[in-house]
Amino acid sequence: MELYPAAIKQDPPPSRLLELSLTVDDYLTIKKKYTKTGWGLRQVVELEVRQRASPAPAQIGTLFSLVGKSKLFPEIDKIRKVGKGTSTTELERIVERRNLIAHTGDRSGRGRAPISVAEVEADLAIIKAIIGALDQLTTV
């Protein structure tokens, strides 16, 4: 959302941003509630972004493309100095494990899957590195 103001001012705005839907209810709410309709539109976009938000690399890429930022993960790999596709693969693995923990209690057969402190610390380091690289690429 920090990148939204510049994206909406582009001529034309990014195509993915233009593809977002606005309901009649959204339109009427904006017209009724806001004297500056741009603020109302921003609220609609922000709600859509929040609903679509996910730590999955594909979804991150889709959401950043709304504001004209595309192909971020190859650049993240360069900043992190890792092989092509590494950040995507690592983040997909972490998200898959997170989903197992959140949705199945991390069950593996009749018990829980093992996870060590070292594993968690390594994954957190990967996440921090990816976020740091993403911040470098998208700082306004």
Salt bridges, closest charged atoms under 4 A:
GLU46 OE2 - ARG50 NH2 2.92
GLU48 OE2 - ARG52 NE 2.79
GLU75 OE2 - LYS78 NZ 3.51
GLU90 OE1 - ARG80 NH1 2.95
ASP106 OD2 - ARG97 NH2 2.69
GLU119 OE2 - ARG97 NH1 3.59
ASP123 OD1 - ARG93 NH2 2.80
